[in-house]
Amino acid sequence: MAESFGEDPGGYDASRPAYPAELIARVVAALPSPESGDVLDVGCGTGVAARQFQAAGRTVLGVEPDPRMAEFARSRGLPVEVATFEEWRPEGRTFAGVVAAQSWHWVDPAAGAAKAAQVLRPGGRLAVFGHVYEPPAEIAEPFAVAFRRAAPDSPFARTGPARRPVEAYRTLYAGFADAIRTTGSFAEPEQWRYDWQRPYTRDEWLALLPTTGGLTRLAPAQLADVLAAVGTAIDALGGAFTMSYTTLATVAARR
């Protein structure tokens, strides 16, 4: 699944939400000066987060296992090396920051934390962050029913991949912090949280759904069935709805 998002990198890039400006600014403010090194973006995808760090004045290098995503990111001005983070070779390079936006759950947490410590300069920051969301019940429930019908053997079949309770993800990010502590190379990790909302039209949400885990691997007919059910549910709400997002982050300074 980790390498299924590149089926439509343009659609992914156009529909995936950016990260809260306050989060990006806080990470950048905590980094050593730009002269002390670049930012390494682990699992950079199409470069959604990387472009935000570039706009904030930092030089960014991406590492991405999917060559299709990497090529799209390069077309948008991000240098990218194709590899998993575990297999990527730093070749003596060090960085002011290592960031992972919506991607650290694809990295072995212990190996990833140890490698981040290896490539960070003293005082550099490891910042792992991502969105959590759950659509309104009027949309989530028809979606779950349609998804179970389309993909009964999927690990998401019980609740559907759109059910993402915040508490479960807070536990995940606490686990990231535990792995960071285990390296002995970082100060005590901090846990950040940003709550925000975004309105979606029917077409905007149906454009985003196929880029999410669980749907990227559906056959066209299966996907069409799920999208039709969700579209009908959104139509019943007047053709639009407001999504409540939470963006969680685990951030730690290299000793």
Backbone as JSON, one array per atom type, in Angstrom:
{
  "sequence": "MAESFGEDPGGYDASRPAYPAELIARVVAALPSPESGDVLDVGCGTGVAARQFQAAGRTVLGVEPDPRMAEFARSRGLPVEVATFEEWRPEGRTFAGVVAAQSWHWVDPAAGAAKAAQVLRPGGRLAVFGHVYEPPAEIAEPFAVAFRRAAPDSPFARTGPARRPVEAYRTLYAGFADAIRTTGSFAEPEQWRYDWQRPYTRDEWLALLPTTGGLTRLAPAQLADVLAAVGTAIDALGGAFTMSYTTLATVAARR",
  "N": [[0.82, -1.2, 0.0], [2.02, 1.19, 0.66], [3.38, 2.01, -1.59], [1.41, 2.54, -3.39], [0.31, 4.99, -3.78], [1.27, 6.44, -5.85], [-0.17, 6.03, -8.16], [-1.72, 8.05, -9.2], [-0.21, 10.71, -9.16], [-0.59, 13.45, -9.71], [-3.3, 13.89, -9.07], [-3.19, 13.26, -6.37], [-1.48, 15.28, -5.39], [-2.97, 17.57, -5.95], [-5.23, 17.3, -4.36], [-4.63, 16.62, -1.71], [-4.51, 17.97, 1.56], [-2.61, 20.83, 2.69], [-0.27, 21.48, 5.39], [-0.81, 22.86, 8.7], [-0.04, 26.3, 8.84], [0.99, 27.35, 11.19], [2.23, 25.14, 12.36], [4.31, 24.52, 10.52], [5.78, 26.91, 10.68], [6.57, 26.81, 13.36], [8.22, 24.55, 13.46], [10.25, 25.38, 11.68], [11.24, 27.62, 13.07], [12.44, 26.34, 15.19], [14.6, 25.07, 14.1], [18.18, 24.86, 13.52], [20.22, 27.53, 12.13], [19.85, 28.38, 8.6], [22.36, 28.07, 7.4], [23.41, 25.9, 8.62], [22.64, 23.56, 7.47], [20.52, 21.53, 5.3], [16.99, 20.64, 5.05], [15.73, 17.42, 5.43], [13.3, 15.57, 3.86], [11.4, 12.95, 4.63], [9.91, 10.32, 2.89], [8.65, 11.99, 0.99], [6.66, 12.14, -0.93], [4.66, 13.84, -3.25], [5.64, 16.25, -2.59], [4.2, 18.02, -0.96], [4.45, 18.97, 1.77], [7.14, 19.63, 1.67], [7.29, 21.81, -0.1], [6.13, 23.75, 1.46], [8.08, 24.11, 3.43], [10.14, 25.0, 1.79], [9.01, 27.42, 0.96], [9.18, 28.73, 3.33], [11.78, 29.39, 3.45], [13.73, 27.41, 3.65], [16.11, 25.03, 2.4], [15.4, 21.99, 0.82], [15.69, 18.47, 0.7], [14.29, 15.64, -0.75], [13.35, 12.28, 0.12], [12.07, 9.43, -1.31], [10.25, 6.46, -1.82], [8.69, 5.75, -4.05], [9.06, 5.97, -7.43], [7.36, 7.33, -9.19], [5.99, 9.25, -7.69], [8.24, 10.64, -6.86], [9.21, 11.68, -9.29], [7.16, 13.46, -9.95], [7.4, 15.28, -7.83], [9.94, 16.31, -8.37], [9.35, 17.66, -10.71], [8.1, 19.82, -9.69], [10.05, 21.26, -8.54], [11.54, 20.11, -6.44], [14.4, 18.51, -5.29], [14.89, 15.02, -5.33], [15.68, 11.86, -3.97], [15.43, 8.48, -4.78], [14.38, 6.05, -2.68], [13.72, 3.91, 0.13], [13.59, 5.22, 3.47], [15.01, 3.69, 5.3], [16.82, 2.35, 3.65], [18.11, 4.34, 2.33], [21.07, 6.18, 1.48], [23.04, 8.31, 3.23], [25.62, 9.22, 2.74], [27.55, 10.7, 4.16], [26.32, 13.17, 4.45], [24.77, 15.72, 6.42], [22.02, 17.18, 8.29], [19.9, 19.98, 9.1], [17.33, 19.54, 9.84], [15.07, 16.79, 10.03], [12.19, 15.78, 8.56], [8.93, 14.31, 8.46], [6.09, 13.96, 6.81], [2.99, 12.77, 7.11], [3.97, 10.23, 6.68], [5.63, 8.73, 8.37], [4.59, 6.44, 9.51], [5.03, 4.52, 7.66], [7.62, 3.9, 7.96], [10.07, 1.97, 9.64], [9.86, 2.42, 13.03], [11.92, 2.34, 15.01], [14.33, 1.94, 13.55], [14.1, 4.15, 11.89], [14.2, 6.35, 13.68], [16.77, 6.02, 14.7], [18.28, 6.4, 12.38], [17.62, 9.0, 11.73], [18.83, 10.32, 13.87], [21.43, 9.82, 13.18], [21.87, 11.4, 10.9], [21.23, 13.97, 11.59], [22.39, 17.18, 12.58], [23.92, 18.34, 15.65], [21.5, 19.8, 17.76], [19.68, 19.91, 15.73], [16.4, 19.1, 14.43], [14.03, 16.46, 14.64], [11.01, 16.02, 13.14], [7.94, 14.7, 13.11], [4.86, 14.37, 11.58], [1.29, 14.56, 10.9], [-2.03, 14.35, 9.41], [-5.18, 13.8, 11.01], [-8.45, 12.68, 10.58], [-12.02, 12.52, 10.54], [-14.84, 12.0, 8.74], [-18.16, 13.53, 8.86], [-20.79, 11.6, 10.44], [-22.92, 11.14, 8.71], [-21.71, 10.87, 6.29], [-19.52, 9.18, 6.69], [-20.63, 6.7, 7.5], [-22.26, 5.64, 5.27], [-20.1, 5.43, 3.53], [-18.47, 3.47, 4.8], [-20.14, 1.23, 4.63], [-20.33, 0.9, 1.83], [-17.65, 0.48, 1.26], [-17.09, -1.92, 2.61], [-18.67, -3.62, 1.1], [-17.41, -3.43, -1.38], [-14.76, -4.19, -0.88], [-14.42, -6.62, 0.89], [-12.4, -8.11, 2.09], [-10.46, -6.4, 2.9], [-8.2, -4.87, 5.28], [-9.39, -2.63, 6.28], [-12.06, -3.1, 6.28], [-13.91, -3.3, 8.36], [-14.47, -0.78, 9.54], [-13.99, 1.03, 7.54], [-11.65, 3.05, 5.7], [-11.86, 5.76, 6.26], [-12.43, 6.22, 8.9], [-10.87, 7.56, 11.48], [-10.05, 7.83, 14.43], [-9.01, 10.3, 16.76], [-7.78, 9.66, 19.23], [-6.68, 7.12, 18.82], [-4.66, 7.71, 17.03], [-3.14, 9.47, 18.54], [-2.04, 7.67, 20.3], [-0.45, 6.27, 18.49], [1.42, 8.27, 17.82], [2.56, 8.67, 20.29], [3.9, 6.28, 20.48], [5.82, 6.7, 18.47], [7.31, 8.64, 19.79], [8.34, 7.1, 21.91], [10.08, 5.38, 20.53], [11.92, 7.24, 19.62], [13.01, 8.15, 22.05], [14.34, 5.83, 22.8], [16.67, 5.77, 21.3], [18.46, 7.36, 22.67], [19.62, 9.64, 21.76], [18.29, 12.0, 21.56], [16.71, 14.95, 22.94], [13.93, 15.16, 25.28], [11.02, 14.16, 23.6], [8.53, 16.3, 22.14], [4.97, 16.7, 22.05], [2.74, 17.91, 19.74], [-0.3, 19.55, 18.81], [-2.77, 20.48, 16.47], [-5.86, 21.79, 15.76], [-8.24, 22.17, 13.24], [-10.4, 23.31, 10.56], [-11.89, 22.5, 7.4], [-13.79, 23.34, 4.58], [-15.54, 21.25, 2.22], [-16.56, 20.64, -1.09], [-18.76, 18.43, -2.87], [-17.39, 17.41, -5.17], [-14.73, 18.01, -4.54], [-14.2, 16.38, -2.3], [-14.62, 13.84, -3.34], [-12.55, 13.78, -5.11], [-10.36, 13.66, -3.44], [-10.66, 11.24, -1.98], [-9.87, 8.88, -3.58], [-7.12, 9.0, -3.31], [-6.4, 8.06, -0.88], [-5.21, 5.68, 1.58], [-6.16, 2.3, 1.18], [-8.18, 2.85, -0.67], [-6.63, 3.3, -2.88], [-5.92, 0.93, -4.0], [-8.12, -0.3, -5.03], [-10.11, -1.83, -7.59], [-11.26, -0.25, -10.66], [-14.14, -0.46, -10.91], [-14.9, -1.14, -8.3], [-14.03, 1.12, -6.91], [-15.63, 3.07, -8.11], [-18.14, 2.34, -7.16], [-17.9, 2.87, -4.4], [-17.39, 5.64, -4.43], [-19.74, 6.58, -5.58], [-21.63, 6.03, -3.59], [-20.7, 7.69, -1.53], [-20.88, 10.16, -2.79], [-23.67, 10.4, -3.09], [-24.38, 10.58, -0.39], [-23.2, 13.03, 0.32], [-24.6, 14.73, -1.34], [-27.08, 14.6, -0.09], [-26.59, 16.19, 2.05], [-26.64, 18.65, 1.03], [-24.69, 19.03, -0.84], [-22.19, 19.74, 0.11], [-19.83, 19.88, 2.85], [-18.28, 20.31, 6.1], [-15.09, 19.48, 7.1], [-13.53, 18.36, 10.02], [-10.3, 18.6, 11.05], [-7.43, 17.21, 12.69], [-4.11, 17.87, 13.29], [-1.35, 16.12, 14.19], [1.82, 16.07, 15.87], [5.09, 14.85, 16.53], [7.99, 15.94, 17.96], [11.47, 16.32, 18.25], [14.63, 17.28, 19.62], [17.96, 16.93, 18.45], [20.53, 15.77, 20.5]],
  "CA": [[0.0, 0.0, 0.0], [2.88, 2.37, 0.76], [3.8, 2.43, -2.92], [0.24, 2.6, -4.27], [-0.19, 6.36, -3.9], [1.78, 7.03, -7.09], [-1.01, 5.73, -9.33], [-2.17, 9.34, -9.74], [0.47, 11.71, -8.35], [-1.18, 14.76, -9.9], [-4.51, 13.94, -8.26], [-2.76, 13.28, -4.97], [-0.94, 16.59, -5.06], [-4.01, 18.59, -6.03], [-6.32, 17.13, -3.4], [-4.18, 16.45, -0.32], [-4.39, 19.28, 2.23], [-1.33, 21.26, 3.24], [-0.16, 21.39, 6.84], [-1.07, 24.16, 9.3], [1.07, 27.24, 8.74], [1.59, 27.49, 12.51], [3.11, 23.99, 12.57], [5.51, 24.7, 9.7], [6.55, 28.02, 11.25], [7.14, 26.39, 14.64], [9.34, 23.66, 13.15], [11.32, 26.18, 11.09], [11.82, 28.45, 14.12], [13.23, 25.5, 16.08], [15.76, 24.53, 13.4], [19.38, 25.7, 13.45], [20.22, 28.49, 11.02], [19.94, 27.73, 7.28], [23.75, 27.75, 7.07], [23.82, 24.66, 9.3], [22.24, 22.38, 6.72], [19.21, 21.48, 4.67], [15.95, 19.82, 5.66], [15.49, 16.15, 4.75], [11.88, 15.21, 3.92], [11.32, 11.49, 4.51], [8.63, 9.96, 2.28], [8.18, 13.32, 0.6], [5.52, 12.09, -1.84], [4.72, 14.83, -4.33], [6.28, 17.46, -2.1], [3.24, 18.94, -0.35], [5.07, 19.62, 2.93], [8.45, 20.17, 1.28], [7.12, 23.14, -0.69], [5.88, 24.68, 2.55], [9.37, 24.42, 4.03], [10.85, 25.83, 0.83], [8.43, 28.76, 1.02], [9.63, 29.33, 4.59], [13.18, 29.76, 3.31], [14.66, 26.31, 3.85], [16.44, 24.14, 1.3], [14.84, 20.68, 1.17], [15.96, 17.28, -0.1], [13.3, 14.6, -0.51], [13.6, 10.85, -0.05], [10.76, 8.88, -1.63], [10.42, 5.14, -2.42], [7.92, 5.57, -5.28], [9.65, 6.84, -8.46], [6.33, 8.18, -9.82], [5.83, 10.4, -6.8], [9.49, 11.4, -6.88], [9.29, 12.43, -10.54], [6.24, 14.59, -9.86], [7.99, 16.26, -6.92], [11.03, 16.97, -9.1], [8.76, 18.6, -11.67], [7.67, 20.99, -8.94], [11.22, 21.96, -8.01], [12.13, 19.48, -5.26], [15.32, 17.4, -5.56], [14.43, 13.82, -4.64], [16.41, 10.61, -4.16], [14.46, 7.39, -4.7], [14.77, 4.98, -1.75], [13.09, 3.96, 1.46], [14.5, 5.9, 4.39], [15.88, 2.69, 5.9], [17.85, 1.95, 2.7], [18.74, 5.54, 1.75], [22.46, 6.36, 1.88], [23.32, 9.74, 3.41], [26.94, 9.49, 2.18], [28.24, 11.73, 4.92], [25.58, 14.42, 4.55], [24.02, 15.97, 7.64], [20.89, 18.07, 8.05], [19.38, 20.77, 10.22], [16.04, 18.97, 10.22], [14.49, 15.63, 9.35], [10.75, 15.86, 8.71], [8.16, 13.24, 7.82], [4.71, 14.43, 6.78], [2.04, 11.73, 6.71], [4.76, 9.14, 6.1], [6.48, 7.99, 9.33], [4.0, 5.13, 9.8], [5.57, 3.57, 6.68], [9.03, 3.71, 8.31], [10.3, 1.26, 10.9], [10.07, 3.54, 13.96], [13.21, 2.28, 15.69], [15.37, 2.18, 12.56], [13.97, 5.51, 11.41], [14.7, 7.28, 14.69], [18.22, 5.89, 14.76], [18.89, 7.0, 11.19], [17.46, 10.45, 11.86], [19.88, 10.77, 14.78], [22.7, 9.71, 12.47], [22.05, 12.43, 9.87], [20.96, 15.31, 12.13], [23.44, 17.88, 13.29], [23.52, 18.68, 17.02], [20.52, 20.88, 17.8], [18.69, 19.73, 14.67], [15.1, 18.59, 14.88], [13.22, 15.45, 13.97], [9.6, 16.42, 13.25], [7.04, 13.72, 12.49], [3.52, 14.93, 11.73], [0.3, 14.08, 9.94], [-3.42, 14.7, 9.65], [-6.2, 12.84, 11.44], [-9.77, 13.23, 10.27], [-13.15, 11.59, 10.45], [-15.97, 12.72, 8.16], [-19.41, 13.42, 9.61], [-21.4, 10.26, 10.39], [-23.79, 11.03, 7.53], [-20.86, 10.5, 5.15], [-18.65, 8.06, 7.06], [-21.34, 5.43, 7.58], [-22.48, 5.08, 3.92], [-18.8, 5.08, 2.97], [-18.04, 2.2, 5.37], [-20.98, 0.17, 4.07], [-19.93, 0.69, 0.44], [-16.3, -0.07, 1.23], [-17.17, -3.35, 2.98], [-19.24, -4.33, -0.04], [-16.45, -3.43, -2.47], [-13.5, -4.84, -0.51], [-14.7, -7.28, 2.17], [-11.2, -8.7, 2.67], [-9.51, -5.35, 3.26], [-8.07, -4.64, 6.73], [-10.24, -1.5, 6.64], [-13.45, -3.43, 5.97], [-14.83, -3.18, 9.5], [-14.9, 0.61, 9.76], [-13.68, 1.88, 6.41], [-10.41, 3.79, 5.95], [-12.08, 7.16, 6.66], [-12.6, 6.3, 10.35], [-9.55, 7.76, 12.03], [-10.23, 8.5, 15.72], [-7.82, 11.03, 17.2], [-7.1, 8.98, 20.33], [-5.86, 6.04, 18.28], [-3.47, 8.29, 16.42], [-2.3, 9.99, 19.61], [-1.28, 6.51, 20.77], [0.58, 6.02, 17.48], [2.47, 9.28, 17.94], [3.27, 8.37, 21.54], [4.83, 5.21, 20.13], [6.94, 7.32, 17.77], [8.14, 9.28, 20.82], [9.05, 6.04, 22.64], [11.19, 4.92, 19.69], [12.91, 8.32, 19.61], [13.69, 8.1, 23.35], [15.17, 4.64, 22.88], [17.98, 6.02, 20.68], [19.35, 8.06, 23.58], [20.28, 10.72, 21.02], [17.4, 13.16, 21.46], [16.05, 15.48, 24.13], [12.58, 14.63, 25.45], [10.13, 14.55, 22.49], [7.34, 17.11, 22.41], [3.77, 16.34, 21.3], [1.99, 19.1, 19.34], [-1.61, 19.28, 18.23], [-3.44, 21.61, 15.83], [-7.22, 21.49, 15.32], [-8.67, 23.13, 12.23], [-11.5, 22.84, 9.72], [-11.85, 22.84, 5.97], [-15.02, 22.97, 3.85], [-15.38, 20.47, 1.0], [-17.68, 20.36, -1.97], [-18.86, 17.01, -3.25], [-16.33, 17.05, -6.11], [-13.43, 18.08, -3.87], [-14.0, 15.21, -1.45], [-14.52, 12.65, -4.19], [-11.22, 13.8, -5.71], [-9.38, 13.27, -2.42], [-10.82, 9.86, -1.51], [-9.07, 7.85, -4.26], [-5.7, 9.11, -2.97], [-6.21, 7.6, 0.5], [-4.9, 4.27, 1.75], [-7.34, 1.45, 1.14], [-8.87, 3.07, -1.94], [-5.68, 3.35, -3.98], [-5.73, -0.41, -4.57], [-9.39, -0.83, -5.51], [-10.35, -1.85, -9.03], [-12.11, 0.88, -11.05], [-15.55, -0.67, -10.61], [-15.05, -1.06, -6.85], [-13.88, 2.53, -6.53], [-16.81, 3.8, -8.57], [-19.24, 2.01, -6.25], [-17.68, 3.6, -3.16], [-17.55, 7.08, -4.68], [-21.16, 6.86, -5.82], [-22.31, 6.04, -2.29], [-20.3, 8.89, -0.81], [-21.47, 11.31, -3.48], [-25.09, 10.48, -2.72], [-24.46, 11.05, 1.0], [-22.89, 14.46, 0.35], [-25.75, 15.4, -1.97], [-28.14, 14.69, 0.91], [-26.22, 17.27, 2.97], [-26.64, 19.91, 0.29], [-23.59, 19.08, -1.79], [-20.95, 20.18, 0.73], [-19.75, 19.65, 4.3], [-17.06, 20.81, 6.72], [-14.29, 18.44, 7.72], [-12.69, 18.73, 11.16], [-8.99, 17.96, 11.02], [-6.43, 17.38, 13.74], [-2.75, 17.55, 12.85], [-0.5, 15.74, 15.32], [3.26, 16.09, 15.59], [6.09, 14.49, 17.53], [9.18, 16.72, 17.59], [12.55, 16.12, 19.22], [15.91, 17.92, 19.29], [19.15, 16.09, 18.52], [21.44, 16.21, 21.56]],
  "C": [[0.86, 1.26, 0.0], [3.28, 2.89, -0.61], [2.63, 2.45, -3.91], [-0.25, 4.01, -4.51], [0.26, 7.02, -5.2], [0.97, 6.71, -8.32], [-1.48, 7.02, -10.0], [-1.5, 10.45, -8.93], [-0.1, 13.11, -8.51], [-2.45, 14.93, -9.09], [-4.2, 14.01, -6.78], [-2.33, 14.68, -4.58], [-2.01, 17.66, -5.03], [-5.01, 18.51, -4.89], [-5.86, 17.02, -1.94], [-3.98, 17.81, 0.35], [-2.97, 19.55, 2.71], [-1.38, 21.19, 4.76], [-0.32, 22.79, 7.46], [0.17, 25.06, 9.25], [1.77, 27.41, 10.08], [2.57, 26.35, 12.81], [4.41, 24.18, 11.8], [6.39, 25.8, 10.3], [7.24, 27.61, 12.55], [8.33, 25.45, 14.43], [10.52, 24.48, 12.63], [12.01, 27.03, 12.16], [12.72, 27.65, 15.05], [14.5, 24.97, 15.43], [16.97, 25.43, 13.58], [19.32, 26.59, 12.22], [20.35, 27.76, 9.69], [21.36, 27.34, 6.89], [24.19, 26.42, 7.66], [23.34, 23.41, 8.59], [20.82, 22.45, 6.2], [18.22, 20.73, 5.55], [15.77, 18.57, 4.8], [14.04, 15.77, 4.95], [11.75, 13.73, 3.61], [9.94, 11.1, 3.98], [7.93, 11.2, 1.77], [6.97, 13.29, -0.31], [5.68, 13.06, -2.98], [5.31, 16.15, -3.87], [5.36, 18.46, -1.44], [3.88, 19.7, 0.81], [6.39, 20.28, 2.54], [8.31, 21.57, 0.71], [6.8, 24.18, 0.39], [7.18, 25.07, 3.26], [10.23, 25.26, 3.09], [10.33, 27.27, 0.88], [8.85, 29.5, 2.28], [11.12, 29.63, 4.58], [14.18, 28.66, 3.51], [14.91, 25.54, 2.56], [16.07, 22.72, 1.7], [15.32, 19.63, 0.18], [14.92, 16.23, 0.25], [13.87, 13.21, -0.66], [12.25, 10.19, -0.21], [10.92, 7.52, -2.32], [9.72, 4.96, -3.76], [8.47, 6.5, -6.36], [8.63, 7.73, -9.15], [6.07, 9.43, -8.99], [7.07, 11.28, -6.85], [9.59, 12.25, -8.15], [8.35, 13.63, -10.52], [6.84, 15.67, -8.97], [9.13, 17.01, -7.59], [10.48, 17.99, -10.08], [8.27, 19.87, -11.01], [8.83, 21.66, -8.19], [11.85, 21.37, -6.78], [13.13, 18.41, -5.68], [14.94, 16.19, -4.71], [15.35, 12.65, -4.98], [15.45, 9.46, -3.88], [15.01, 6.25, -3.83], [13.81, 5.02, -0.58], [14.09, 4.65, 2.38], [15.47, 4.9, 5.0], [17.05, 2.34, 4.97], [18.6, 3.14, 2.1], [20.14, 5.74, 2.32], [22.77, 7.86, 2.02], [24.67, 10.16, 2.86], [27.61, 10.7, 2.85], [27.49, 13.03, 5.08], [24.86, 14.51, 5.9], [23.02, 17.09, 7.4], [20.51, 18.82, 9.33], [18.06, 20.2, 10.73], [15.74, 17.73, 9.41], [12.99, 15.69, 9.61], [10.09, 14.7, 7.98], [6.69, 13.63, 7.93], [3.81, 13.32, 6.24], [2.76, 10.49, 6.18], [5.5, 8.28, 7.12], [5.91, 6.63, 9.67], [4.4, 4.09, 8.76], [7.04, 3.25, 6.96], [9.11, 2.88, 9.58], [10.66, 2.29, 11.97], [11.42, 3.52, 14.65], [14.35, 2.58, 14.72], [15.32, 3.62, 12.06], [14.51, 6.53, 12.39], [16.21, 7.23, 14.78], [18.89, 6.54, 13.56], [18.76, 8.51, 11.22], [18.54, 11.01, 12.78], [21.24, 10.78, 14.08], [22.93, 10.9, 11.54], [21.76, 13.84, 10.37], [22.2, 15.89, 12.78], [22.99, 18.16, 14.72], [22.6, 19.91, 17.03], [19.49, 20.81, 16.69], [17.44, 19.08, 15.21], [14.59, 17.47, 13.99], [11.77, 15.83, 14.21], [8.76, 15.47, 12.41], [5.62, 14.21, 12.67], [2.59, 14.41, 10.65], [-1.11, 14.45, 10.37], [-4.22, 13.51, 10.18], [-7.55, 13.47, 11.13], [-10.81, 12.12, 10.29], [-14.34, 12.37, 9.91], [-17.2, 12.63, 9.05], [-20.04, 12.04, 9.43], [-22.26, 10.07, 9.16], [-23.02, 10.65, 6.28], [-20.05, 9.24, 5.48], [-19.39, 6.73, 7.05], [-21.69, 4.86, 6.21], [-21.17, 4.67, 3.25], [-18.34, 3.71, 3.48], [-18.83, 1.04, 4.8], [-20.54, -0.14, 2.64], [-18.54, 0.07, 0.36], [-16.3, -1.55, 1.6], [-17.72, -4.17, 1.83], [-18.2, -4.47, -1.16], [-15.2, -4.24, -2.15], [-13.65, -5.54, 0.83], [-13.46, -7.85, 2.85], [-10.17, -7.66, 3.1], [-9.39, -5.24, 4.78], [-8.91, -3.47, 7.21], [-11.73, -1.85, 6.58], [-14.4, -3.21, 7.14], [-15.36, -1.76, 9.66], [-14.73, 1.49, 8.54], [-12.48, 2.74, 6.72], [-10.62, 5.24, 6.33], [-12.27, 7.31, 8.16], [-11.23, 6.38, 11.0], [-9.66, 8.5, 13.37], [-8.93, 9.09, 16.23], [-7.07, 10.26, 18.27], [-6.22, 7.85, 19.83], [-4.57, 6.58, 17.68], [-2.57, 8.94, 17.46], [-1.46, 8.86, 20.21], [-0.15, 6.17, 19.8], [1.74, 6.99, 17.63], [3.23, 9.14, 19.26], [4.27, 7.24, 21.32], [6.04, 5.72, 19.37], [7.9, 7.95, 18.8], [8.94, 8.24, 21.6], [10.27, 5.55, 21.84], [12.3, 5.97, 19.63], [13.7, 8.32, 20.92], [14.71, 6.95, 23.4], [16.55, 4.87, 22.27], [18.97, 6.63, 21.66], [20.03, 9.27, 22.96], [19.48, 12.01, 20.98], [17.0, 13.64, 22.85], [14.62, 14.93, 24.18], [11.67, 15.1, 24.3], [8.94, 15.37, 22.98], [6.19, 16.61, 21.54], [2.98, 17.61, 21.02], [0.67, 18.68, 18.72], [-2.21, 20.57, 17.67], [-4.8, 21.14, 15.32], [-7.67, 22.58, 14.36], [-9.77, 22.51, 11.39], [-11.3, 23.27, 8.27], [-13.17, 22.44, 5.32], [-14.67, 22.19, 2.58], [-16.67, 20.47, 0.21], [-17.69, 18.87, -2.27], [-17.68, 16.62, -4.13], [-14.96, 17.08, -5.45], [-13.18, 16.84, -3.03], [-13.87, 13.94, -2.28], [-13.2, 12.63, -4.95], [-10.16, 13.35, -4.72], [-9.46, 11.79, -2.08], [-9.96, 8.84, -2.25], [-7.59, 7.91, -3.96], [-5.4, 8.57, -1.59], [-5.95, 6.1, 0.54], [-6.16, 3.43, 1.84], [-8.09, 1.61, -0.17], [-7.91, 3.06, -3.12], [-5.53, 2.0, -4.68], [-7.04, -1.04, -5.06], [-9.42, -0.85, -7.04], [-11.29, -0.7, -9.4], [-13.58, 0.72, -10.7], [-15.81, -0.59, -9.11], [-14.99, 0.39, -6.38], [-15.11, 3.33, -6.93], [-18.0, 3.56, -7.65], [-19.12, 2.8, -4.95], [-17.93, 5.09, -3.36], [-19.0, 7.45, -4.93], [-21.92, 6.94, -4.5], [-21.97, 7.31, -1.51], [-20.89, 10.14, -1.47], [-22.94, 11.5, -3.14], [-25.26, 11.02, -1.31], [-24.18, 12.55, 1.08], [-24.02, 15.26, -0.29], [-26.88, 15.6, -0.95], [-27.87, 15.78, 1.95], [-26.19, 18.62, 2.28], [-25.47, 20.08, -0.63], [-22.27, 19.55, -1.22], [-20.99, 19.85, 2.22], [-18.45, 20.23, 4.8], [-16.36, 19.67, 7.43], [-13.5, 19.02, 8.88], [-11.41, 17.91, 11.11], [-8.27, 18.17, 12.34], [-5.09, 17.01, 13.14], [-1.9, 17.32, 14.09], [0.95, 15.76, 14.91], [4.03, 15.59, 16.81], [7.4, 15.12, 17.09], [10.23, 16.55, 18.67], [13.84, 16.75, 18.69], [17.07, 16.92, 19.43], [20.09, 16.64, 19.59], [22.77, 16.66, 20.95]]
}
